[in-house]
Amino acid sequence: MDWNHYRFRSVWPLPAPPATVYAALERAEDYPRWWPQVRTVTRLDDGSGVITIRSALPYALTSTVRATRRDRAAGVLEVTLSGDIDGWARWTVSPAGPGTLARYDQEVRVRKPLLRRLAVPGRPLFRLNHRLMMRAGRRGLLRHLEAV
């Protein structure tokens, strides 16, 4: 087993139309306004930027993010990540009753040296840290969608 390899999936039921949710998720530069753990997003050009995240544990992860797929009709936003974590992440936005399901899938390898050294004992904490970040992200997006 590669202790530095992670797969994550989160599903967010949201009481807003899919087009509204998609529009919010495609504006990554706005994430720090509503997602507390997304500390900074710096746009490099129309398809890439640098993101820094930090959740409950005392470390930050910085990666360059490059858009690989933006398909409004399919509700898909996909990026590759390189830096402290390498891999990909994808939002899939779909109708669900009167609202939307936003599914987040991610597959990454940790490259940050300290986290690689702590891979075995830290893995349960790293996974919990991710869950806490995703929970806060959903709450923040809910508040953001109510305001728009």
Backbone as a chain_set.jsonl record, in Angstrom:
{"seq": "MDWNHYRFRSVWPLPAPPATVYAALERAEDYPRWWPQVRTVTRLDDGSGVITIRSALPYALTSTVRATRRDRAAGVLEVTLSGDIDGWARWTVSPAGPGTLARYDQEVRVRKPLLRRLAVPGRPLFRLNHRLMMRAGRRGLLRHLEAV", "coords": {"N": [[0.829, -1.184, 0.0], [0.512, 2.211, -0.834], [1.14, 4.628, 1.293], [1.006, 7.325, 0.968], [-0.852, 7.906, -0.88], [-4.081, 8.993, -1.678], [-7.62, 8.696, -1.892], [-10.554, 10.464, -2.219], [-14.007, 11.138, -1.611], [-16.77, 13.202, -1.59], [-20.128, 14.107, -1.043], [-22.365, 16.609, -1.6], [-25.482, 17.586, -0.792], [-27.436, 20.212, -1.978], [-29.56, 23.065, -1.707], [-30.105, 24.504, -4.161], [-30.335, 25.533, -7.613], [-28.756, 23.477, -10.157], [-27.231, 24.992, -12.086], [-26.605, 27.319, -10.702], [-25.061, 26.35, -8.585], [-22.95, 25.187, -10.021], [-21.868, 27.495, -11.211], [-20.901, 28.839, -8.935], [-18.96, 27.007, -8.038], [-17.169, 26.969, -10.157], [-15.798, 29.31, -9.95], [-13.122, 29.487, -8.634], [-11.412, 31.377, -7.537], [-13.002, 32.724, -5.769], [-13.357, 30.996, -3.658], [-11.918, 31.354, -1.127], [-13.553, 33.235, 0.113], [-15.829, 31.938, 1.001], [-15.108, 29.398, 1.842], [-13.536, 28.4, 4.545], [-11.087, 26.974, 4.911], [-9.734, 27.17, 2.546], [-7.254, 29.078, 1.943], [-5.853, 30.853, 0.189], [-6.228, 31.755, -3.241], [-4.633, 32.179, -6.164], [-4.86, 33.436, -9.254], [-3.262, 32.399, -12.182], [-3.553, 32.359, -14.929], [-6.161, 32.068, -17.439], [-6.713, 29.368, -17.122], [-5.366, 28.306, -14.959], [-3.957, 28.298, -11.608], [-2.753, 29.056, -8.288], [-3.224, 27.416, -5.263], [-3.715, 27.533, -1.769], [-4.291, 25.613, 1.026], [-5.525, 25.02, 4.319], [-6.45, 23.153, 7.027], [-7.703, 21.818, 10.048], [-5.374, 20.699, 11.17], [-1.955, 21.643, 11.88], [-0.651, 22.522, 9.325], [-0.041, 23.685, 6.019], [-1.054, 23.221, 2.628], [0.152, 23.713, -0.594], [-0.564, 24.027, -3.973], [-0.239, 23.974, -7.535], [-2.873, 24.487, -9.705], [-4.492, 23.231, -12.52], [-6.89, 23.644, -14.975], [-8.549, 20.968, -16.489], [-10.865, 20.063, -17.515], [-13.852, 21.594, -18.301], [-17.079, 21.438, -18.334], [-19.998, 22.549, -18.73], [-22.536, 21.606, -19.548], [-22.457, 18.896, -18.845], [-21.984, 19.24, -16.219], [-19.432, 19.171, -15.081], [-16.37, 19.888, -13.542], [-12.983, 19.771, -13.693], [-9.674, 19.357, -12.486], [-6.059, 19.306, -12.532], [-3.529, 18.76, -10.087], [-0.475, 19.968, -8.787], [2.387, 19.968, -6.778], [2.531, 20.381, -3.334], [0.637, 18.425, -3.088], [-0.071, 16.043, -5.567], [-2.058, 15.212, -8.361], [-5.47, 14.765, -9.157], [-8.657, 16.482, -9.169], [-12.216, 16.561, -9.052], [-15.326, 18.116, -9.595], [-18.67, 17.168, -9.823], [-21.687, 18.164, -10.835], [-25.102, 17.76, -10.373], [-28.671, 17.539, -11.02], [-30.97, 17.119, -8.295], [-33.855, 16.267, -7.182], [-35.526, 19.093, -5.974], [-33.189, 20.483, -5.793], [-29.647, 20.236, -5.849], [-26.992, 17.894, -6.331], [-23.698, 17.994, -5.453], [-20.87, 16.446, -6.256], [-17.717, 15.601, -5.082], [-14.724, 14.386, -6.134], [-11.498, 13.112, -5.571], [-8.149, 12.271, -6.254], [-5.029, 11.825, -5.058], [-1.475, 12.18, -4.468], [0.6, 12.656, -1.75], [3.172, 15.004, -1.56], [4.534, 16.685, 0.059], [7.288, 16.854, 2.172], [7.333, 16.536, 5.107], [4.757, 15.515, 5.655], [4.864, 13.177, 4.2], [6.742, 11.737, 5.663], [5.259, 11.315, 7.943], [3.309, 9.603, 7.139], [2.279, 6.954, 7.771], [1.604, 6.865, 10.666], [0.096, 9.202, 10.684], [-1.999, 9.018, 8.875], [-4.845, 8.415, 9.572], [-5.501, 10.828, 10.884], [-5.019, 12.69, 8.839], [-7.0, 11.988, 7.01], [-9.303, 12.524, 8.548], [-8.922, 15.269, 8.851], [-9.338, 16.098, 6.221], [-12.064, 15.403, 5.93], [-13.214, 17.188, 7.798], [-12.564, 19.596, 6.579], [-14.054, 19.41, 4.204], [-16.654, 19.316, 5.223], [-16.862, 21.873, 6.37], [-16.57, 23.335, 4.033], [-18.931, 22.725, 2.628], [-20.858, 23.86, 4.361], [-20.056, 26.544, 4.166], [-20.482, 27.016, 1.429], [-23.242, 26.699, 1.3], [-24.083, 28.973, 2.785], [-23.028, 30.959, 1.125], [-24.484, 30.518, -1.265], [-27.027, 31.195, -0.402], [-26.727, 33.902, -0.179], [-26.421, 34.833, -2.759]], "CA": [[0.0, 0.0, 0.0], [1.196, 3.497, -0.855], [0.542, 5.396, 2.386], [0.909, 8.726, 0.565], [-1.892, 7.981, -1.909], [-5.412, 9.173, -1.085], [-8.83, 8.878, -2.709], [-11.615, 11.063, -1.421], [-15.289, 11.444, -2.246], [-17.75, 13.9, -0.754], [-21.357, 14.436, -1.769], [-23.028, 17.72, -0.938], [-26.825, 17.992, -1.233], [-27.556, 21.666, -1.87], [-30.899, 23.506, -2.102], [-30.007, 25.532, -5.198], [-30.315, 24.921, -8.942], [-27.428, 23.05, -10.599], [-26.481, 26.058, -12.772], [-26.112, 28.24, -9.673], [-23.977, 25.649, -7.875], [-21.828, 25.076, -10.961], [-21.268, 28.836, -11.343], [-20.132, 29.112, -7.719], [-17.799, 26.115, -7.962], [-16.182, 27.244, -11.2], [-15.079, 30.531, -9.577], [-12.213, 29.08, -7.559], [-10.817, 32.554, -6.889], [-13.912, 33.142, -4.701], [-13.42, 30.001, -2.583], [-11.535, 31.851, 0.204], [-14.641, 34.046, 0.692], [-16.852, 31.105, 1.637], [-14.548, 28.127, 2.329], [-12.499, 28.878, 5.469], [-9.804, 26.276, 4.799], [-9.054, 27.614, 1.325], [-6.663, 30.323, 2.429], [-5.598, 31.757, -0.93], [-6.254, 31.285, -4.622], [-4.016, 33.189, -7.02], [-5.027, 33.073, -10.665], [-2.08, 32.588, -13.022], [-4.111, 32.68, -16.243], [-7.557, 31.624, -17.511], [-6.893, 27.951, -16.828], [-4.531, 27.784, -13.877], [-3.732, 29.147, -10.452], [-2.086, 28.449, -7.136], [-4.151, 27.348, -4.128], [-3.167, 27.129, -0.475], [-5.345, 25.17, 1.935], [-5.12, 24.607, 5.662], [-7.621, 22.785, 7.821], [-7.516, 21.809, 11.502], [-4.0, 20.361, 11.541], [-1.08, 22.809, 11.698], [0.169, 22.558, 8.114], [-0.721, 24.175, 4.816], [-0.68, 22.573, 1.376], [0.084, 24.622, -1.732], [-0.445, 23.324, -5.252], [-0.664, 24.617, -8.776], [-4.089, 23.847, -10.196], [-4.72, 23.494, -13.945], [-8.175, 23.126, -15.458], [-8.443, 19.973, -17.558], [-12.197, 19.886, -18.107], [-14.965, 22.463, -17.884], [-18.204, 21.014, -19.171], [-21.209, 23.031, -18.061], [-23.669, 20.733, -19.892], [-22.328, 17.672, -18.047], [-21.818, 19.619, -14.817], [-18.132, 18.68, -14.628], [-15.186, 20.745, -13.411], [-11.876, 18.883, -13.312], [-8.361, 19.993, -12.472], [-4.894, 18.563, -12.049], [-2.821, 19.436, -9.003], [0.947, 19.63, -8.658], [3.002, 20.722, -5.687], [2.513, 19.594, -2.096], [-0.134, 17.245, -3.48], [-0.151, 15.838, -7.014], [-3.155, 14.337, -8.746], [-6.598, 15.419, -9.811], [-9.887, 16.679, -8.4], [-13.347, 16.771, -9.961], [-16.687, 18.376, -9.153], [-19.745, 16.763, -10.727], [-22.902, 18.824, -10.351], [-26.265, 17.165, -11.038], [-29.949, 17.829, -10.362], [-31.445, 16.155, -7.297], [-35.124, 16.809, -6.698], [-35.605, 20.537, -6.186], [-31.864, 21.079, -5.607], [-28.46, 19.786, -6.568], [-25.927, 17.127, -5.684], [-22.35, 18.336, -5.901], [-19.978, 15.355, -5.827], [-16.304, 15.937, -5.178], [-13.817, 13.235, -6.164], [-10.099, 13.528, -5.616], [-7.124, 11.236, -6.107], [-3.769, 12.565, -4.945], [-0.319, 11.68, -3.737], [1.218, 13.71, -0.954], [4.582, 15.237, -1.885], [5.137, 17.504, 1.116], [8.178, 15.937, 2.89], [6.925, 16.227, 6.48], [3.574, 14.649, 5.635], [5.296, 11.862, 3.701], [7.387, 11.038, 6.795], [4.232, 10.977, 8.926], [2.239, 8.945, 6.389], [1.641, 5.805, 8.437], [0.868, 7.218, 11.886], [-0.773, 10.357, 10.491], [-3.058, 8.803, 7.878], [-6.206, 8.639, 10.077], [-5.684, 12.259, 11.151], [-5.088, 13.394, 7.556], [-8.328, 11.727, 6.448], [-10.23, 13.298, 9.359], [-8.691, 16.663, 8.491], [-10.019, 16.308, 4.937], [-13.516, 15.39, 6.185], [-13.566, 18.45, 8.446], [-12.469, 20.643, 5.558], [-15.178, 19.28, 3.283], [-17.859, 19.698, 5.959], [-16.861, 23.336, 6.451], [-16.789, 23.839, 2.684], [-20.364, 22.63, 2.319], [-21.557, 24.895, 5.136], [-19.724, 27.839, 3.574], [-21.153, 27.145, 0.13], [-24.658, 26.937, 1.597], [-24.244, 30.398, 3.143], [-22.728, 31.734, -0.089], [-25.594, 30.385, -2.198], [-28.149, 31.955, 0.137], [-26.438, 35.33, -0.356], [-26.452, 35.229, -4.189]], "C": [[0.874, 1.247, 0.0], [0.507, 4.405, 0.158], [0.392, 6.873, 2.053], [-0.115, 8.943, -0.543], [-3.254, 8.056, -1.224], [-6.463, 9.279, -2.178], [-9.907, 9.404, -1.778], [-12.869, 11.215, -2.267], [-16.172, 12.101, -1.2], [-18.948, 14.22, -1.625], [-22.096, 15.483, -0.946], [-24.422, 17.921, -1.515], [-26.974, 19.493, -0.971], [-28.919, 22.117, -2.39], [-30.869, 24.656, -3.111], [-29.987, 24.834, -6.548], [-28.89, 24.535, -9.365], [-26.614, 24.16, -11.261], [-25.883, 27.04, -11.771], [-24.937, 27.626, -8.919], [-22.745, 25.557, -8.77], [-21.105, 26.425, -11.067], [-20.426, 29.181, -10.126], [-18.862, 28.275, -7.667], [-16.756, 26.422, -9.031], [-15.379, 28.516, -10.907], [-14.169, 30.256, -8.379], [-11.591, 30.276, -6.843], [-11.71, 33.104, -5.775], [-13.954, 32.165, -3.529], [-12.997, 30.573, -1.223], [-12.619, 32.701, 0.873], [-15.652, 33.185, 1.44], [-16.327, 29.792, 2.2], [-13.361, 28.454, 3.23], [-11.13, 28.225, 5.292], [-9.067, 26.582, 3.491], [-8.53, 29.008, 1.636], [-6.427, 31.323, 1.312], [-5.779, 31.017, -2.246], [-5.714, 32.439, -5.462], [-4.108, 32.71, -8.453], [-3.735, 33.38, -11.417], [-2.479, 32.993, -14.439], [-5.531, 32.137, -16.269], [-7.765, 30.171, -17.106], [-6.063, 27.416, -15.687], [-4.379, 28.813, -12.764], [-2.996, 28.389, -9.372], [-3.052, 28.54, -5.958], [-3.378, 26.915, -2.883], [-4.34, 26.808, 0.435], [-4.733, 24.816, 3.285], [-6.381, 24.341, 6.462], [-7.253, 22.799, 9.299], [-6.071, 21.525, 11.927], [-3.059, 21.504, 11.169], [-0.11, 22.684, 10.512], [-0.69, 23.074, 6.974], [-0.201, 23.383, 3.626], [-0.865, 23.587, 0.256], [0.312, 23.816, -3.0], [-0.835, 24.245, -6.395], [-1.815, 23.8, -9.325], [-4.267, 24.237, -11.657], [-6.033, 22.846, -14.371], [-7.922, 22.135, -16.585], [-9.783, 19.717, -18.222], [-13.177, 20.848, -17.46], [-16.108, 22.164, -18.83], [-19.497, 21.358, -18.437], [-22.39, 22.1, -18.315], [-23.644, 19.441, -19.066], [-22.179, 17.976, -16.559], [-20.476, 19.22, -14.239], [-17.08, 19.794, -14.648], [-14.057, 19.853, -12.921], [-10.561, 19.631, -13.434], [-7.28, 18.966, -12.158], [-4.204, 19.426, -11.006], [-1.361, 19.014, -9.031], [1.559, 20.549, -7.609], [3.052, 19.865, -4.449], [1.652, 18.35, -2.235], [-0.22, 17.229, -4.999], [-1.322, 14.915, -7.305], [-4.233, 15.106, -9.462], [-7.758, 15.559, -8.832], [-10.996, 17.002, -9.385], [-14.618, 17.064, -9.182], [-17.62, 17.867, -10.226], [-21.041, 17.268, -10.115], [-24.083, 18.252, -11.115], [-27.536, 17.518, -10.281], [-30.309, 16.715, -9.382], [-32.72, 16.731, -6.683], [-35.176, 18.297, -6.98], [-34.241, 21.233, -6.088], [-30.802, 20.423, -6.458], [-27.647, 18.846, -5.693], [-24.613, 17.588, -6.311], [-21.434, 17.251, -5.356], [-18.541, 15.773, -6.094], [-15.509, 14.645, -5.11], [-12.402, 13.755, -6.284], [-9.213, 12.3, -5.467], [-5.778, 11.94, -6.157], [-2.698, 11.735, -4.256], [0.288, 12.875, -3.011], [2.695, 13.788, -1.315], [5.301, 16.03, -0.8], [5.964, 16.594, 2.021], [7.729, 15.571, 4.308], [5.738, 15.274, 6.497], [3.908, 13.263, 5.094], [5.931, 11.057, 4.845], [6.365, 10.585, 7.83], [3.101, 10.141, 8.327], [1.539, 7.837, 7.176], [0.92, 6.234, 9.718], [-0.152, 8.345, 11.67], [-1.972, 10.127, 9.594], [-4.479, 8.998, 8.432], [-6.49, 10.117, 10.369], [-5.809, 13.053, 9.857], [-6.466, 13.2, 6.918], [-9.412, 12.497, 7.223], [-10.124, 14.784, 9.007], [-9.411, 17.002, 7.178], [-11.535, 16.337, 5.13], [-13.981, 16.694, 6.83], [-13.547, 19.606, 7.444], [-13.675, 20.59, 4.618], [-16.484, 19.674, 3.973], [-17.968, 21.222, 6.047], [-17.096, 23.963, 5.078], [-18.26, 23.803, 2.301], [-21.154, 23.701, 3.069], [-21.305, 26.281, 4.551], [-20.411, 28.061, 2.247], [-22.653, 27.375, 0.326], [-24.912, 28.415, 1.928], [-24.031, 31.288, 1.93], [-23.896, 31.698, -1.065], [-26.836, 31.132, -1.702], [-27.978, 33.448, -0.121], [-26.516, 35.778, -1.816], [-27.833, 35.157, -4.77]], "O": [[1.853, 1.331, 0.741], [-0.593, 4.896, -0.096], [-0.281, 7.602, 2.781], [-0.227, 10.045, -1.081], [-3.546, 7.284, -0.311], [-6.234, 9.865, -3.236], [-10.141, 8.864, -0.697], [-12.798, 11.397, -3.483], [-16.301, 11.617, -0.076], [-18.804, 14.562, -2.798], [-22.409, 15.279, 0.227], [-24.537, 18.392, -2.646], [-26.674, 19.977, 0.121], [-29.388, 21.607, -3.408], [-31.543, 25.668, -2.92], [-29.651, 23.652, -6.62], [-27.928, 25.195, -8.972], [-25.412, 24.258, -11.016], [-24.775, 27.536, -11.974], [-23.942, 28.298, -8.647], [-21.628, 25.82, -8.325], [-19.876, 26.482, -11.018], [-19.346, 29.756, -10.266], [-17.802, 28.777, -7.293], [-15.571, 26.158, -8.826], [-14.371, 28.765, -11.568], [-14.414, 30.728, -7.268], [-11.278, 30.188, -5.656], [-11.241, 33.864, -4.927], [-14.538, 32.486, -2.494], [-13.673, 30.296, -0.232], [-12.596, 32.867, 2.092], [-16.265, 33.643, 2.404], [-17.03, 29.132, 2.965], [-12.279, 28.756, 2.726], [-10.109, 28.878, 5.51], [-7.883, 26.272, 3.366], [-9.271, 29.99, 1.595], [-6.754, 32.502, 1.451], [-5.518, 29.819, -2.348], [-6.273, 33.535, -5.465], [-3.508, 31.701, -8.822], [-3.183, 34.474, -11.306], [-1.846, 33.844, -15.064], [-6.063, 31.776, -15.219], [-8.885, 29.78, -16.779], [-6.042, 26.208, -15.452], [-4.63, 30.005, -12.939], [-2.66, 27.216, -9.535], [-3.624, 29.596, -5.686], [-2.506, 26.047, -2.942], [-5.259, 27.61, 0.598], [-3.587, 24.375, 3.377], [-7.264, 25.192, 6.561], [-6.557, 23.708, 9.751], [-5.604, 22.056, 12.935], [-3.342, 22.255, 10.236], [1.107, 22.735, 10.691], [-1.911, 22.916, 6.972], [0.945, 22.933, 3.616], [-1.904, 24.241, 0.162], [1.253, 23.028, -3.094], [-1.642, 25.161, -6.242], [-1.742, 22.574, -9.401], [-4.203, 25.417, -12.004], [-6.253, 21.654, -14.155], [-7.175, 22.422, -17.521], [-9.845, 19.218, -19.346], [-13.31, 20.905, -16.237], [-16.103, 22.588, -19.986], [-20.014, 20.575, -17.641], [-23.167, 21.828, -17.399], [-24.69, 18.953, -18.64], [-22.243, 17.068, -15.731], [-20.373, 18.957, -13.041], [-16.93, 20.526, -15.626], [-14.16, 19.247, -11.854], [-10.357, 20.425, -14.352], [-7.55, 17.904, -11.596], [-4.285, 20.654, -11.037], [-1.047, 17.848, -9.269], [1.28, 21.747, -7.566], [3.556, 18.742, -4.49], [1.902, 17.338, -1.58], [-0.415, 18.265, -5.635], [-1.552, 13.948, -6.579], [-3.953, 15.99, -10.272], [-7.836, 14.863, -7.819], [-10.764, 17.632, -10.417], [-14.952, 16.358, -8.23], [-17.393, 18.103, -11.413], [-21.438, 16.855, -9.025], [-24.089, 18.247, -12.346], [-27.51, 17.765, -9.075], [-30.004, 15.542, -9.601], [-32.669, 17.571, -5.784], [-34.902, 18.726, -8.101], [-34.153, 22.445, -6.281], [-31.022, 20.097, -7.625], [-27.617, 18.984, -4.471], [-24.446, 17.574, -7.531], [-21.239, 17.144, -4.145], [-18.198, 16.234, -7.183], [-15.61, 13.897, -4.137], [-12.137, 14.716, -7.007], [-9.488, 11.409, -4.663], [-5.424, 12.567, -7.155], [-2.971, 10.749, -3.572], [0.465, 13.952, -3.582], [3.385, 12.77, -1.371], [6.53, 16.045, -0.745], [5.417, 15.65, 2.592], [7.748, 14.394, 4.666], [5.721, 14.321, 7.277], [3.289, 12.278, 5.496], [5.693, 9.857, 4.98], [6.576, 9.587, 8.519], [2.048, 9.991, 8.947], [0.309, 7.805, 7.227], [-0.279, 5.985, 9.845], [-1.147, 8.43, 12.391], [-2.878, 10.96, 9.555], [-5.264, 9.702, 7.799], [-7.597, 10.597, 10.126], [-6.61, 13.985, 9.775], [-7.03, 14.137, 6.352], [-10.33, 13.054, 6.62], [-11.14, 15.468, 8.883], [-10.017, 18.066, 7.051], [-12.217, 17.191, 4.565], [-15.019, 17.24, 6.456], [-14.414, 20.479, 7.47], [-14.246, 21.627, 4.281], [-17.337, 20.309, 3.352], [-19.038, 21.789, 5.825], [-17.746, 25.003, 4.972], [-18.773, 24.754, 1.711], [-22.011, 24.369, 2.49], [-22.223, 27.096, 4.451], [-20.874, 29.165, 1.961], [-23.262, 28.158, -0.403], [-25.847, 29.023, 1.407], [-24.762, 32.258, 1.726], [-24.264, 32.728, -1.632], [-27.611, 31.646, -2.509], [-28.96, 34.176, -0.264], [-26.661, 36.97, -2.087], [-28.024, 35.455, -5.949]]}, "num_chains": 1, "name": "protein.A"}
